Structure formats: structure tokens, C-alpha cells
Amino acid sequence: MRYYVGLSKRGQTMVIQATTSRDFLDCETYDYFGERIITKKQLRESRYDLLDKMKSRRPEVYGDLKYAVVE
């Protein structure tokens, strides 16, 4: 499936948004990864790996987050 993938935050949670239209992404998206061929199951399985990568890449944004969810 083709999804537009972006990251936002909610409390102590990194929210991985996967939508079928770029227009459906949250207006407070911190990072945008563009259109990807991926399933939500794959995103769920790798969500904490992505959280760890984003913590090291952008600690000022993601450094204090503990959880990750896919929407």
C-alpha cells in the first residue's frame, strides 16, 4: 500500500502518521518522509526502532519521548 508518512508528537508519544493523502497529515508534523510503499503492520513492528533513530537524529524534538504509535 502507498502511504504518506510523517511524524508528530502527543505527550510522551511519537505518532507515526500513515495516510493515503498528504492532505490528511497533521498540520503539526515534525518530520515528513514522503510517499512510501509500506504497510501499517510493518510500521507498527518497527515503531520503536524508528523512535530510537529519531531520538539520536533529532534529540531536541524526540529525546524525551517514551512511546510510539501508528495512526
N, C-alpha and C positions, 0 to 999 in steps of 0.2 A: 504494500500500500504506500502511496505517496503522502507524506505529511510535511507540513511546515513546522519546524521545531524551534522553540525559543525557551528561555529560562526566566523565571521571575521568582520572587520570594514572598513567603507568607509566614510571619512569625519566625520560628527557627527551622523552617522548611523551605527547601529549594523545590520549586514547582517546574516540572518539565512539561511544557505545553506541546502537544502534537495535534495540529488541526489540519483540516482538509483545505482551508483557505487562509492565506496570510492575514486577511482582514479579521479573522477570529482570534488572533493572538492578543493577549492582554496589552493594553497601552503602556504598562509599566514593565515591559520586557527588558531585562538587563543584557542578555546576550541572545543573538539570533543566529541560527545555524543554517537557515535556508531550507530549501525543499530537499527531503531525504526519502529514500526508499527504505522503509523500516516499519516494523510492526510495534504496536504498543506493548506487546509481550516482551519483545527484545529490549525496549526502553525500560520496562519495569525490572527486568533481570539485571540490567547494567546501571541502574539509577545510582547506587552508592559508589560505583567506580567513577561515574561522571561527577558526582558530588566531590569526591576526593581530588579529581583532576581540576575542577573549578576552584576548589579551596587553594590549591597550590598556584594556579594560574592567576586568580584574582582574589587574593585573601581579603582585600578591603571590602569586597562585596559579599563573598560567600564564607569567609573564615569562621564565623560564629554559628553557622548552621549545623544542625544535627541530623535532620531527616530529609528524605527526598521522596516525592510522589510524582506520578504521571497522570496528566489530565488530558 
